[in-house]
Amino acid sequence: MADETIHDVLARALDAYTDLALLGEDVEDEWTYVTDLEAAWREHLTRLDDARGHEAASPAVAAAIDRAIAEIGRIEDPHRAIDWLSTFPQVVLAALGAPL
């Protein structure tokens, strides 16, 4: 099996982030905030993918991001999802050693 790349890890993270944003959109009063925040962080992570996606992802980094994905996958409350919309991308960036 080929080594995992940063692109592979970011693809999983972005898929999970989409689900998180969809849950946060359930709070009607926060819809614009949620969609703007999701778009901004998605753009940031996509730029990182464009710049470093070809690099190998260490197993430790992949495992850390997968644990964060599992954590946000347990979120059921839309308000808590909104809280994590800015936290989760920062966890991903920190795991990758990328600038926040």
Secondary structure by P-SEA (a helix, b strand, c coil): cccccaaaaaaaaaaaaaaaaaaaaccccaaaaaaaaaaaaaaaaaaaaaacccccccaaaaaaaaaaaaaaaacccaaaaaaaaaaaaaaaaaaacccc
